[in-house]
Structure formats: structure tokens, C-alpha cells
Amino acid sequence: MLRDSDQAKKYVARLERKYNKGKALGIFAHNLGRAVYFMLKNKEAFDMQRFFAQ
């Protein structure tokens, strides 16, 4: 996701300013995993706007 999405890169860069790079990637992975869980649970498609509206 980080390779293709400019929005994801900006989100992780914002996290990196607050935390270090490893912690920022961990937070991003956790949020992405949580999003996938609820997508599968609710049988919905991934909504990029909703994911980055945090």
C-alpha cells in the first residue's frame, strides 16, 4: 500500500514526525489490520477516504 498510495505515504510521514519510523509503520500496520478485520466482518469493500479520515 505504501508503494502505490500517495495518501498512505503522507499518513505515515505524519506519524513519523510524532514517532520514529518503526513505530509509525507499526501503527499503520495495526490500523490497516483493524480495517481489514471490519471489512471482512461487515462484508464491505475497502474505502480509502474512510480509512484516512482519522
mmJSON file of the N, C-alpha and C atoms, coordinates in Angstrom:
{"data_MODEL":{"atom_site":{
"group_PDB":["ATOM","ATOM","ATOM","ATOM","ATOM","ATOM","ATOM","ATOM","ATOM","ATOM","ATOM","ATOM","ATOM","ATOM","ATOM","ATOM","ATOM","ATOM","ATOM","ATOM","ATOM","ATOM","ATOM","ATOM","ATOM","ATOM","ATOM","ATOM","ATOM","ATOM","ATOM","ATOM","ATOM","ATOM","ATOM","ATOM","ATOM","ATOM","ATOM","ATOM","ATOM","ATOM","ATOM","ATOM","ATOM","ATOM","ATOM","ATOM","ATOM","ATOM","ATOM","ATOM","ATOM","ATOM","ATOM","ATOM","ATOM","ATOM","ATOM","ATOM","ATOM","ATOM","ATOM","ATOM","ATOM","ATOM","ATOM","ATOM","ATOM","ATOM","ATOM","ATOM","ATOM","ATOM","ATOM","ATOM","ATOM","ATOM","ATOM","ATOM","ATOM","ATOM","ATOM","ATOM","ATOM","ATOM","ATOM","ATOM","ATOM","ATOM","ATOM","ATOM","ATOM","ATOM","ATOM","ATOM","ATOM","ATOM","ATOM","ATOM","ATOM","ATOM","ATOM","ATOM","ATOM","ATOM","ATOM","ATOM","ATOM","ATOM","ATOM","ATOM","ATOM","ATOM","ATOM","ATOM","ATOM","ATOM","ATOM","ATOM","ATOM","ATOM","ATOM","ATOM","ATOM","ATOM","ATOM","ATOM","ATOM","ATOM","ATOM","ATOM","ATOM","ATOM","ATOM","ATOM","ATOM","ATOM","ATOM","ATOM","ATOM","ATOM","ATOM","ATOM","ATOM","ATOM","ATOM","ATOM","ATOM","ATOM","ATOM","ATOM","ATOM","ATOM","ATOM","ATOM","ATOM","ATOM","ATOM","ATOM","ATOM","ATOM"],
"id":[1,2,3,4,5,6,7,8,9,10,11,12,13,14,15,16,17,18,19,20,21,22,23,24,25,26,27,28,29,30,31,32,33,34,35,36,37,38,39,40,41,42,43,44,45,46,47,48,49,50,51,52,53,54,55,56,57,58,59,60,61,62,63,64,65,66,67,68,69,70,71,72,73,74,75,76,77,78,79,80,81,82,83,84,85,86,87,88,89,90,91,92,93,94,95,96,97,98,99,100,101,102,103,104,105,106,107,108,109,110,111,112,113,114,115,116,117,118,119,120,121,122,123,124,125,126,127,128,129,130,131,132,133,134,135,136,137,138,139,140,141,142,143,144,145,146,147,148,149,150,151,152,153,154,155,156,157,158,159,160,161,162],
"type_symbol":["N","C","C","N","C","C","N","C","C","N","C","C","N","C","C","N","C","C","N","C","C","N","C","C","N","C","C","N","C","C","N","C","C","N","C","C","N","C","C","N","C","C","N","C","C","N","C","C","N","C","C","N","C","C","N","C","C","N","C","C","N","C","C","N","C","C","N","C","C","N","C","C","N","C","C","N","C","C","N","C","C","N","C","C","N","C","C","N","C","C","N","C","C","N","C","C","N","C","C","N","C","C","N","C","C","N","C","C","N","C","C","N","C","C","N","C","C","N","C","C","N","C","C","N","C","C","N","C","C","N","C","C","N","C","C","N","C","C","N","C","C","N","C","C","N","C","C","N","C","C","N","C","C","N","C","C","N","C","C","N","C","C"],
"label_atom_id":["N","CA","C","N","CA","C","N","CA","C","N","CA","C","N","CA","C","N","CA","C","N","CA","C","N","CA","C","N","CA","C","N","CA","C","N","CA","C","N","CA","C","N","CA","C","N","CA","C","N","CA","C","N","CA","C","N","CA","C","N","CA","C","N","CA","C","N","CA","C","N","CA","C","N","CA","C","N","CA","C","N","CA","C","N","CA","C","N","CA","C","N","CA","C","N","CA","C","N","CA","C","N","CA","C","N","CA","C","N","CA","C","N","CA","C","N","CA","C","N","CA","C","N","CA","C","N","CA","C","N","CA","C","N","CA","C","N","CA","C","N","CA","C","N","CA","C","N","CA","C","N","CA","C","N","CA","C","N","CA","C","N","CA","C","N","CA","C","N","CA","C","N","CA","C","N","CA","C","N","CA","C","N","CA","C","N","CA","C"],
"label_alt_id":[null,null,null,null,null,null,null,null,null,null,null,null,null,null,null,null,null,null,null,null,null,null,null,null,null,null,null,null,null,null,null,null,null,null,null,null,null,null,null,null,null,null,null,null,null,null,null,null,null,null,null,null,null,null,null,null,null,null,null,null,null,null,null,null,null,null,null,null,null,null,null,null,null,null,null,null,null,null,null,null,null,null,null,null,null,null,null,null,null,null,null,null,null,null,null,null,null,null,null,null,null,null,null,null,null,null,null,null,null,null,null,null,null,null,null,null,null,null,null,null,null,null,null,null,null,null,null,null,null,null,null,null,null,null,null,null,null,null,null,null,null,null,null,null,null,null,null,null,null,null,null,null,null,null,null,null,null,null,null,null,null,null],
"label_comp_id":["MET","MET","MET","LEU","LEU","LEU","ARG","ARG","ARG","ASP","ASP","ASP","SER","SER","SER","ASP","ASP","ASP","GLN","GLN","GLN","ALA","ALA","ALA","LYS","LYS","LYS","LYS","LYS","LYS","TYR","TYR","TYR","VAL","VAL","VAL","ALA","ALA","ALA","ARG","ARG","ARG","LEU","LEU","LEU","GLU","GLU","GLU","ARG","ARG","ARG","LYS","LYS","LYS","TYR","TYR","TYR","ASN","ASN","ASN","LYS","LYS","LYS","GLY","GLY","GLY","LYS","LYS","LYS","ALA","ALA","ALA","LEU","LEU","LEU","GLY","GLY","GLY","ILE","ILE","ILE","PHE","PHE","PHE","ALA","ALA","ALA","HIS","HIS","HIS","ASN","ASN","ASN","LEU","LEU","LEU","GLY","GLY","GLY","ARG","ARG","ARG","ALA","ALA","ALA","VAL","VAL","VAL","TYR","TYR","TYR","PHE","PHE","PHE","MET","MET","MET","LEU","LEU","LEU","LYS","LYS","LYS","ASN","ASN","ASN","LYS","LYS","LYS","GLU","GLU","GLU","ALA","ALA","ALA","PHE","PHE","PHE","ASP","ASP","ASP","MET","MET","MET","GLN","GLN","GLN","ARG","ARG","ARG","PHE","PHE","PHE","PHE","PHE","PHE","ALA","ALA","ALA","GLN","GLN","GLN"],
"label_asym_id":["A","A","A","A","A","A","A","A","A","A","A","A","A","A","A","A","A","A","A","A","A","A","A","A","A","A","A","A","A","A","A","A","A","A","A","A","A","A","A","A","A","A","A","A","A","A","A","A","A","A","A","A","A","A","A","A","A","A","A","A","A","A","A","A","A","A","A","A","A","A","A","A","A","A","A","A","A","A","A","A","A","A","A","A","A","A","A","A","A","A","A","A","A","A","A","A","A","A","A","A","A","A","A","A","A","A","A","A","A","A","A","A","A","A","A","A","A","A","A","A","A","A","A","A","A","A","A","A","A","A","A","A","A","A","A","A","A","A","A","A","A","A","A","A","A","A","A","A","A","A","A","A","A","A","A","A","A","A","A","A","A","A"],
"label_entity_id":["1","1","1","1","1","1","1","1","1","1","1","1","1","1","1","1","1","1","1","1","1","1","1","1","1","1","1","1","1","1","1","1","1","1","1","1","1","1","1","1","1","1","1","1","1","1","1","1","1","1","1","1","1","1","1","1","1","1","1","1","1","1","1","1","1","1","1","1","1","1","1","1","1","1","1","1","1","1","1","1","1","1","1","1","1","1","1","1","1","1","1","1","1","1","1","1","1","1","1","1","1","1","1","1","1","1","1","1","1","1","1","1","1","1","1","1","1","1","1","1","1","1","1","1","1","1","1","1","1","1","1","1","1","1","1","1","1","1","1","1","1","1","1","1","1","1","1","1","1","1","1","1","1","1","1","1","1","1","1","1","1","1"],
"label_seq_id":[1,1,1,2,2,2,3,3,3,4,4,4,5,5,5,6,6,6,7,7,7,8,8,8,9,9,9,10,10,10,11,11,11,12,12,12,13,13,13,14,14,14,15,15,15,16,16,16,17,17,17,18,18,18,19,19,19,20,20,20,21,21,21,22,22,22,23,23,23,24,24,24,25,25,25,26,26,26,27,27,27,28,28,28,29,29,29,30,30,30,31,31,31,32,32,32,33,33,33,34,34,34,35,35,35,36,36,36,37,37,37,38,38,38,39,39,39,40,40,40,41,41,41,42,42,42,43,43,43,44,44,44,45,45,45,46,46,46,47,47,47,48,48,48,49,49,49,50,50,50,51,51,51,52,52,52,53,53,53,54,54,54],
"pdbx_PDB_ins_code":[null,null,null,null,null,null,null,null,null,null,null,null,null,null,null,null,null,null,null,null,null,null,null,null,null,null,null,null,null,null,null,null,null,null,null,null,null,null,null,null,null,null,null,null,null,null,null,null,null,null,null,null,null,null,null,null,null,null,null,null,null,null,null,null,null,null,null,null,null,null,null,null,null,null,null,null,null,null,null,null,null,null,null,null,null,null,null,null,null,null,null,null,null,null,null,null,null,null,null,null,null,null,null,null,null,null,null,null,null,null,null,null,null,null,null,null,null,null,null,null,null,null,null,null,null,null,null,null,null,null,null,null,null,null,null,null,null,null,null,null,null,null,null,null,null,null,null,null,null,null,null,null,null,null,null,null,null,null,null,null,null,null],
"Cartn_x":[0.831,0.0,0.875,1.963,2.833,3.56,3.745,4.423,3.569,2.256,1.375,0.57,0.263,-0.662,0.068,-0.133,0.447,-0.204,-1.476,-2.201,-1.625,-1.29,-0.702,0.685,1.459,2.789,2.71,1.751,1.582,1.169,0.293,-0.177,0.979,1.803,2.934,3.974,4.17,5.11,4.65,3.343,2.81,3.043,2.866,3.134,4.621,5.487,6.931,7.398,6.715,7.1,6.827,5.789,5.44,6.202,6.342,7.039,8.238,9.006,10.074,9.51,10.36,9.87,9.282,9.95,9.469,8.127,7.989,6.733,5.619,5.931,4.934,4.437,5.347,4.933,4.11,4.443,3.666,2.257,2.12,0.801,-0.01,0.635,-0.042,-0.51,0.355,0.004,-1.157,-1.144,-2.217,-3.551,-3.53,-4.755,-5.254,-4.342,-4.727,-5.307,-4.71,-5.23,-6.609,-6.814,-8.123,-9.165,-8.764,-9.681,-10.055,-9.078,-9.348,-10.29,-10.082,-10.971,-12.416,-12.649,-14.017,-14.579,-13.725,-14.195,-14.744,-13.993,-14.425,-15.648,-15.673,-16.794,-18.086,-18.015,-19.21,-19.456,-18.557,-18.671,-18.783,-17.829,-17.769,-16.46,-16.424,-15.192,-14.358,-13.061,-12.164,-12.463,-12.63,-12.898,-11.706,-10.907,-9.679,-9.985,-11.024,-11.362,-11.724,-12.46,-12.851,-11.648,-10.718,-9.531,-8.642,-8.46,-7.568,-8.273,-9.531,-10.292,-10.063,-8.996,-8.748,-8.22],
"Cartn_y":[-1.188,0.0,1.251,1.207,2.381,2.64,1.619,1.808,2.56,2.351,2.884,4.096,4.233,5.273,6.49,7.631,8.875,9.269,8.97,9.299,8.507,7.24,6.409,6.92,7.353,7.889,9.145,10.011,11.226,10.893,9.893,9.48,8.945,8.083,7.513,8.601,9.54,10.634,11.485,11.689,12.449,11.695,10.37,9.568,9.574,9.591,9.59,10.859,11.963,13.197,13.101,12.362,12.227,11.076,9.969,8.777,8.528,7.498,7.168,6.307,5.951,5.267,3.888,3.114,1.777,1.813,2.707,2.842,3.305,4.228,4.725,3.604,2.749,1.623,0.622,0.436,-0.457,0.054,1.348,1.96,1.833,2.095,1.979,0.544,-0.427,-1.835,-2.239,-1.757,-2.061,-1.495,-0.243,0.378,-0.328,-0.725,-1.429,-2.798,-3.493,-4.796,-4.692,-3.661,-3.44,-3.133,-2.364,-2.042,-3.305,-4.177,-5.424,-6.311,-6.377,-7.178,-6.715,-5.409,-4.903,-4.985,-4.921,-5.126,-6.537,-7.504,-8.897,-9.169,-8.59,-8.791,-8.219,-7.006,-6.328,-6.56,-7.327,-7.636,-6.367,-5.45,-4.186,-4.111,-3.266,-3.005,-1.981,-1.957,-1.011,0.388,1.32,2.713,3.549,3.985,4.72,6.028,6.738,8.013,7.813,6.779,6.492,6.089,5.336,4.881,6.047,7.023,8.134,9.319,9.191,10.29,10.359,9.752,9.715,11.015],
"Cartn_z":[0.0,0.0,0.0,0.747,0.814,-0.5,-1.31,-2.589,-3.59,-3.548,-4.581,-4.165,-2.901,-2.461,-1.9,-2.546,-2.026,-0.709,-0.575,0.653,1.832,1.599,2.653,3.027,2.034,2.308,3.169,2.882,3.672,5.103,5.242,6.567,7.41,6.818,7.547,7.838,6.915,7.162,8.34,8.451,9.581,10.89,10.849,12.04,12.395,11.368,11.609,12.308,12.061,12.748,14.247,14.606,16.02,16.682,15.946,16.442,15.531,15.775,14.839,13.699,12.742,11.537,11.855,12.693,13.023,13.734,14.685,15.421,14.49,13.581,12.63,11.725,11.243,10.401,11.201,12.457,13.318,13.534,13.754,13.938,12.663,11.513,10.224,9.98,10.262,10.072,10.983,12.204,13.145,12.653,12.201,11.694,10.435,9.565,8.34,8.67,9.612,10.027,10.641,11.433,12.036,10.961,9.952,8.851,8.077,7.831,7.109,7.913,9.218,10.067,9.935,10.033,9.962,8.554,7.536,6.156,5.993,6.493,6.378,7.245,8.43,9.347,8.776,8.202,7.699,6.214,5.562,4.128,3.293,3.507,2.786,2.012,1.017,0.277,1.044,0.766,1.421,0.913,1.833,1.494,1.94,0.969,1.269,1.977,1.595,2.221,3.689,3.969,5.357,6.201,5.599,6.331,6.732,5.831,6.121,6.749,7.116,7.734,9.249,9.735,11.171,11.678],
"occupancy":[1.0,1.0,1.0,1.0,1.0,1.0,1.0,1.0,1.0,1.0,1.0,1.0,1.0,1.0,1.0,1.0,1.0,1.0,1.0,1.0,1.0,1.0,1.0,1.0,1.0,1.0,1.0,1.0,1.0,1.0,1.0,1.0,1.0,1.0,1.0,1.0,1.0,1.0,1.0,1.0,1.0,1.0,1.0,1.0,1.0,1.0,1.0,1.0,1.0,1.0,1.0,1.0,1.0,1.0,1.0,1.0,1.0,1.0,1.0,1.0,1.0,1.0,1.0,1.0,1.0,1.0,1.0,1.0,1.0,1.0,1.0,1.0,1.0,1.0,1.0,1.0,1.0,1.0,1.0,1.0,1.0,1.0,1.0,1.0,1.0,1.0,1.0,1.0,1.0,1.0,1.0,1.0,1.0,1.0,1.0,1.0,1.0,1.0,1.0,1.0,1.0,1.0,1.0,1.0,1.0,1.0,1.0,1.0,1.0,1.0,1.0,1.0,1.0,1.0,1.0,1.0,1.0,1.0,1.0,1.0,1.0,1.0,1.0,1.0,1.0,1.0,1.0,1.0,1.0,1.0,1.0,1.0,1.0,1.0,1.0,1.0,1.0,1.0,1.0,1.0,1.0,1.0,1.0,1.0,1.0,1.0,1.0,1.0,1.0,1.0,1.0,1.0,1.0,1.0,1.0,1.0,1.0,1.0,1.0,1.0,1.0,1.0],
"B_iso_or_equiv":[0.0,0.0,0.0,0.0,0.0,0.0,0.0,0.0,0.0,0.0,0.0,0.0,0.0,0.0,0.0,0.0,0.0,0.0,0.0,0.0,0.0,0.0,0.0,0.0,0.0,0.0,0.0,0.0,0.0,0.0,0.0,0.0,0.0,0.0,0.0,0.0,0.0,0.0,0.0,0.0,0.0,0.0,0.0,0.0,0.0,0.0,0.0,0.0,0.0,0.0,0.0,0.0,0.0,0.0,0.0,0.0,0.0,0.0,0.0,0.0,0.0,0.0,0.0,0.0,0.0,0.0,0.0,0.0,0.0,0.0,0.0,0.0,0.0,0.0,0.0,0.0,0.0,0.0,0.0,0.0,0.0,0.0,0.0,0.0,0.0,0.0,0.0,0.0,0.0,0.0,0.0,0.0,0.0,0.0,0.0,0.0,0.0,0.0,0.0,0.0,0.0,0.0,0.0,0.0,0.0,0.0,0.0,0.0,0.0,0.0,0.0,0.0,0.0,0.0,0.0,0.0,0.0,0.0,0.0,0.0,0.0,0.0,0.0,0.0,0.0,0.0,0.0,0.0,0.0,0.0,0.0,0.0,0.0,0.0,0.0,0.0,0.0,0.0,0.0,0.0,0.0,0.0,0.0,0.0,0.0,0.0,0.0,0.0,0.0,0.0,0.0,0.0,0.0,0.0,0.0,0.0,0.0,0.0,0.0,0.0,0.0,0.0],
"pdbx_formal_charge":[null,null,null,null,null,null,null,null,null,null,null,null,null,null,null,null,null,null,null,null,null,null,null,null,null,null,null,null,null,null,null,null,null,null,null,null,null,null,null,null,null,null,null,null,null,null,null,null,null,null,null,null,null,null,null,null,null,null,null,null,null,null,null,null,null,null,null,null,null,null,null,null,null,null,null,null,null,null,null,null,null,null,null,null,null,null,null,null,null,null,null,null,null,null,null,null,null,null,null,null,null,null,null,null,null,null,null,null,null,null,null,null,null,null,null,null,null,null,null,null,null,null,null,null,null,null,null,null,null,null,null,null,null,null,null,null,null,null,null,null,null,null,null,null,null,null,null,null,null,null,null,null,null,null,null,null,null,null,null,null,null,null],
"auth_seq_id":[1,1,1,2,2,2,3,3,3,4,4,4,5,5,5,6,6,6,7,7,7,8,8,8,9,9,9,10,10,10,11,11,11,12,12,12,13,13,13,14,14,14,15,15,15,16,16,16,17,17,17,18,18,18,19,19,19,20,20,20,21,21,21,22,22,22,23,23,23,24,24,24,25,25,25,26,26,26,27,27,27,28,28,28,29,29,29,30,30,30,31,31,31,32,32,32,33,33,33,34,34,34,35,35,35,36,36,36,37,37,37,38,38,38,39,39,39,40,40,40,41,41,41,42,42,42,43,43,43,44,44,44,45,45,45,46,46,46,47,47,47,48,48,48,49,49,49,50,50,50,51,51,51,52,52,52,53,53,53,54,54,54],
"auth_comp_id":["MET","MET","MET","LEU","LEU","LEU","ARG","ARG","ARG","ASP","ASP","ASP","SER","SER","SER","ASP","ASP","ASP","GLN","GLN","GLN","ALA","ALA","ALA","LYS","LYS","LYS","LYS","LYS","LYS","TYR","TYR","TYR","VAL","VAL","VAL","ALA","ALA","ALA","ARG","ARG","ARG","LEU","LEU","LEU","GLU","GLU","GLU","ARG","ARG","ARG","LYS","LYS","LYS","TYR","TYR","TYR","ASN","ASN","ASN","LYS","LYS","LYS","GLY","GLY","GLY","LYS","LYS","LYS","ALA","ALA","ALA","LEU","LEU","LEU","GLY","GLY","GLY","ILE","ILE","ILE","PHE","PHE","PHE","ALA","ALA","ALA","HIS","HIS","HIS","ASN","ASN","ASN","LEU","LEU","LEU","GLY","GLY","GLY","ARG","ARG","ARG","ALA","ALA","ALA","VAL","VAL","VAL","TYR","TYR","TYR","PHE","PHE","PHE","MET","MET","MET","LEU","LEU","LEU","LYS","LYS","LYS","ASN","ASN","ASN","LYS","LYS","LYS","GLU","GLU","GLU","ALA","ALA","ALA","PHE","PHE","PHE","ASP","ASP","ASP","MET","MET","MET","GLN","GLN","GLN","ARG","ARG","ARG","PHE","PHE","PHE","PHE","PHE","PHE","ALA","ALA","ALA","GLN","GLN","GLN"],
"auth_asym_id":["A","A","A","A","A","A","A","A","A","A","A","A","A","A","A","A","A","A","A","A","A","A","A","A","A","A","A","A","A","A","A","A","A","A","A","A","A","A","A","A","A","A","A","A","A","A","A","A","A","A","A","A","A","A","A","A","A","A","A","A","A","A","A","A","A","A","A","A","A","A","A","A","A","A","A","A","A","A","A","A","A","A","A","A","A","A","A","A","A","A","A","A","A","A","A","A","A","A","A","A","A","A","A","A","A","A","A","A","A","A","A","A","A","A","A","A","A","A","A","A","A","A","A","A","A","A","A","A","A","A","A","A","A","A","A","A","A","A","A","A","A","A","A","A","A","A","A","A","A","A","A","A","A","A","A","A","A","A","A","A","A","A"],
"auth_atom_id":["N","CA","C","N","CA","C","N","CA","C","N","CA","C","N","CA","C","N","CA","C","N","CA","C","N","CA","C","N","CA","C","N","CA","C","N","CA","C","N","CA","C","N","CA","C","N","CA","C","N","CA","C","N","CA","C","N","CA","C","N","CA","C","N","CA","C","N","CA","C","N","CA","C","N","CA","C","N","CA","C","N","CA","C","N","CA","C","N","CA","C","N","CA","C","N","CA","C","N","CA","C","N","CA","C","N","CA","C","N","CA","C","N","CA","C","N","CA","C","N","CA","C","N","CA","C","N","CA","C","N","CA","C","N","CA","C","N","CA","C","N","CA","C","N","CA","C","N","CA","C","N","CA","C","N","CA","C","N","CA","C","N","CA","C","N","CA","C","N","CA","C","N","CA","C","N","CA","C","N","CA","C","N","CA","C","N","CA","C"],
"pdbx_PDB_model_num":[1,1,1,1,1,1,1,1,1,1,1,1,1,1,1,1,1,1,1,1,1,1,1,1,1,1,1,1,1,1,1,1,1,1,1,1,1,1,1,1,1,1,1,1,1,1,1,1,1,1,1,1,1,1,1,1,1,1,1,1,1,1,1,1,1,1,1,1,1,1,1,1,1,1,1,1,1,1,1,1,1,1,1,1,1,1,1,1,1,1,1,1,1,1,1,1,1,1,1,1,1,1,1,1,1,1,1,1,1,1,1,1,1,1,1,1,1,1,1,1,1,1,1,1,1,1,1,1,1,1,1,1,1,1,1,1,1,1,1,1,1,1,1,1,1,1,1,1,1,1,1,1,1,1,1,1,1,1,1,1,1,1]
}}}
